[in-house]
Amino acid sequence: MKIQTGSVVIAVAGRDSGGHFVVTGCDERFCYIADGKSRKLSSPKRKNIKHIRLTDSMIDINGITDKKLRIMLRALDQE
C-alpha cells in the first residue's frame, strides 16, 4: 500500500514515536503529518518516510477540523 494524503500512520522514531498521525502531504522522501493536537493541520510536521509505519486506515481530511481529527485518531488508537 502506498502512502498518500489521508493515510493514517504510526511514528516509529523520534520524540513522537508510537503516536498516530494522518498524512497531509507527501513527496519522494518526506511526508507531512498532523495529529490535531501538537501538530495542527495548518502546520504539519515533516517526517522521513523511513520513520513512519503505514496502517490500513484512511481519513478524509478535506474540510476536517483539528478537533475532529483528534477524535478520529483517538478512536483508532484505542483499537
C-alpha positions as CSV (number, residue, x, y, z in Angstrom):
1,M,0.0,0.0,0.0
2,K,1.3,3.4,-0.9
3,I,1.5,6.4,1.4
4,Q,-1.0,9.1,0.2
5,T,-2.9,12.0,1.6
6,G,-5.3,10.8,4.3
7,S,-3.4,7.7,5.2
8,V,-3.1,7.0,9.0
9,V,0.5,6.3,10.0
10,I,2.3,5.5,13.3
11,A,5.6,7.3,14.0
12,V,8.3,4.7,14.8
13,A,11.2,7.1,15.5
14,G,11.7,10.4,17.2
15,R,10.0,12.1,20.2
16,D,6.6,11.4,18.7
17,S,7.2,7.6,18.3
18,G,4.1,5.5,18.9
19,G,1.6,8.2,18.1
20,H,-1.0,8.0,15.4
21,F,-0.9,10.7,12.7
22,V,-2.6,11.4,9.4
23,V,-0.6,12.3,6.2
24,T,-1.4,15.7,4.9
25,G,1.1,15.7,2.0
26,C,3.9,13.7,0.7
27,D,6.9,13.9,-1.7
28,E,9.5,11.3,-2.6
29,R,11.5,11.4,0.7
30,F,9.3,13.1,3.3
31,C,5.7,13.1,4.5
32,Y,3.9,15.9,6.3
33,I,1.9,14.5,9.3
34,A,-0.6,16.0,11.7
35,D,-2.4,14.8,14.8
36,G,-4.6,17.8,15.6
37,K,-3.0,18.4,19.0
38,S,0.7,19.0,18.9
39,R,0.8,19.2,15.1
40,K,-2.1,21.0,13.7
41,L,-3.4,20.6,10.1
42,S,-2.3,24.1,9.3
43,S,1.4,23.4,10.3
44,P,2.2,19.7,9.9
45,K,5.5,18.1,10.8
46,R,7.9,17.0,8.1
47,K,8.8,13.3,8.8
48,N,11.2,11.0,6.9
49,I,9.2,8.1,5.2
50,K,11.6,5.6,6.9
51,H,10.4,6.8,10.3
52,I,6.7,6.0,9.9
53,R,4.7,2.8,9.6
54,L,1.6,2.7,7.4
55,T,-1.7,1.4,8.8
56,D,-4.8,0.2,6.9
57,S,-6.9,3.2,7.9
58,M,-7.7,6.2,5.8
59,I,-9.3,9.6,6.9
60,D,-10.8,12.1,4.5
61,I,-9.1,15.3,5.6
62,N,-11.0,17.6,3.3
63,G,-12.9,20.2,5.4
64,I,-11.9,18.5,8.7
65,T,-11.1,20.4,11.8
66,D,-8.3,19.7,14.3
67,K,-10.8,18.6,16.9
68,K,-12.5,16.1,14.6
69,L,-9.1,14.7,13.6
70,R,-8.1,14.2,17.3
71,I,-11.4,12.3,17.9
72,M,-10.9,10.1,14.9
73,L,-7.2,9.3,15.8
74,R,-8.1,8.6,19.4
75,A,-10.7,6.1,18.3
76,L,-8.1,4.4,16.1
77,D,-5.5,4.4,18.9
78,Q,-7.9,2.5,21.3
79,E,-8.5,-0.3,18.8
